Amino acid sequence: MRETLHEKDIIIVKILDEAGKEKLEKNDIILFKQDNNLITHRIISIEKNNITTKGDANNKEDQLIQKEDVIGKMVKVFLKIGVWEKVLVAPQVYISIIVTITLFGITVIMEDKARH
């Protein structure tokens, strides 16, 4: 099975109600809560209320979870968009934005004074 998700991907998850949880199928990628952690893994098998999951990059299956632990199902993935987080939190970016806004403000003020 080919890996679907990578570290810097961002996913959209549809929150599931009880009816939605009953429609889960093998190979669905789900978000679930386990030991106060949110985990996104693929369903390997479902038996009644028990779900076995495994991360695509993991060699072994996770411990069994219950359908009630499932929060939602992945509906969309944005590949490597998380890389922009590094760019946007860099100090150089903040400084550039502040300088640009300041210069823009000065330009607007100067044009306004020149008109009067």
C-alpha positions as CSV (number, residue, x, y, z in Angstrom):
1,M,0.0,0.0,0.0
2,R,1.4,3.4,-1.0
3,E,1.8,6.1,1.6
4,T,-1.0,8.7,1.4
5,L,0.0,11.2,4.1
6,H,3.3,12.7,4.8
7,E,4.6,14.8,7.7
8,K,3.9,18.3,6.2
9,D,0.5,17.4,4.7
10,I,-2.6,19.1,5.9
11,I,-5.9,17.1,6.0
12,I,-9.6,18.0,6.2
13,V,-11.6,15.7,8.4
14,K,-15.3,15.3,8.4
15,I,-16.7,14.8,11.9
16,L,-18.8,11.6,12.1
17,D,-21.9,11.0,14.0
18,E,-23.0,7.5,15.0
19,A,-24.5,6.8,11.6
20,G,-21.3,7.9,9.9
21,K,-19.2,5.7,12.1
22,E,-21.3,2.7,11.0
23,K,-20.3,3.4,7.4
24,L,-16.6,3.2,8.0
25,E,-14.8,0.8,5.7
26,K,-11.4,-0.8,5.4
27,N,-8.7,1.6,4.0
28,D,-10.6,4.7,5.2
29,I,-8.2,7.2,6.9
30,I,-9.7,8.2,10.2
31,L,-8.9,10.6,13.1
32,F,-9.3,9.0,16.5
33,K,-8.5,9.7,20.1
34,Q,-6.3,7.4,22.0
35,D,-4.6,8.1,25.4
36,N,-5.4,11.9,25.1
37,N,-3.7,12.0,21.7
38,L,-5.3,12.6,18.3
39,I,-4.1,10.0,15.7
40,T,-4.7,9.8,12.0
41,H,-4.3,6.3,10.6
42,R,-5.8,3.9,8.1
43,I,-8.4,1.3,8.9
44,I,-7.0,-2.2,8.4
45,S,-10.0,-4.1,9.6
46,I,-13.4,-3.7,11.3
47,E,-15.1,-6.4,13.4
48,K,-18.4,-5.1,14.9
49,N,-17.4,-2.3,17.2
50,N,-13.6,-3.0,17.1
51,I,-11.3,-1.2,14.6
52,T,-7.7,-2.1,13.8
53,T,-5.7,0.8,12.4
54,K,-2.1,1.2,11.2
55,G,-0.1,4.2,10.0
56,D,1.0,3.9,6.4
57,A,4.6,4.3,7.4
58,N,4.4,1.9,10.4
59,N,5.4,-1.7,10.3
60,K,2.9,-2.9,12.9
61,E,-0.8,-2.4,13.6
62,D,-2.0,-0.1,16.4
63,Q,-3.8,-1.4,19.4
64,L,-7.5,-2.0,18.9
65,I,-9.8,1.0,19.1
66,Q,-13.6,1.2,19.4
67,K,-15.9,3.0,17.0
68,E,-16.8,5.5,19.7
69,D,-13.1,6.6,19.7
70,V,-13.4,7.7,16.1
71,I,-13.8,11.5,15.6
72,G,-13.9,11.7,11.9
73,K,-12.8,10.6,8.5
74,M,-10.3,12.2,6.1
75,V,-12.1,13.8,3.1
76,K,-9.2,15.8,1.6
77,V,-5.5,16.1,1.8
78,F,-3.3,19.1,0.8
79,L,0.1,17.8,0.0
80,K,3.1,19.4,1.8
81,I,1.2,22.6,2.5
82,G,2.6,22.5,6.0
83,V,6.0,23.5,4.6
84,W,4.5,27.1,4.5
85,E,4.3,27.1,8.3
86,K,8.1,27.3,8.4
87,V,8.2,30.1,5.9
88,L,5.4,32.1,7.6
89,V,6.9,31.9,11.1
90,A,10.4,33.0,10.1
91,P,11.4,36.3,11.7
92,Q,12.6,37.6,8.3
93,V,9.1,37.2,6.9
94,Y,7.6,39.2,9.8
95,I,10.2,42.0,9.4
96,S,9.5,42.1,5.6
97,I,5.8,42.3,6.2
98,I,6.1,45.1,8.8
99,V,8.5,47.1,6.5
100,T,6.2,46.7,3.5
101,I,3.1,47.8,5.5
102,T,5.0,50.8,7.0
103,L,6.3,51.9,3.5
104,F,2.8,51.5,2.1
105,G,1.4,53.6,4.9
106,I,4.0,56.3,4.4
107,T,3.2,56.3,0.6
108,V,-0.5,56.7,1.2
109,I,0.1,59.6,3.7
110,M,2.5,61.3,1.4
111,E,0.1,61.1,-1.6
112,D,-2.7,62.4,0.6
113,K,-0.6,65.4,1.7
114,A,0.5,66.1,-1.9
115,R,-3.2,66.3,-3.0
116,H,-4.0,69.0,-0.4
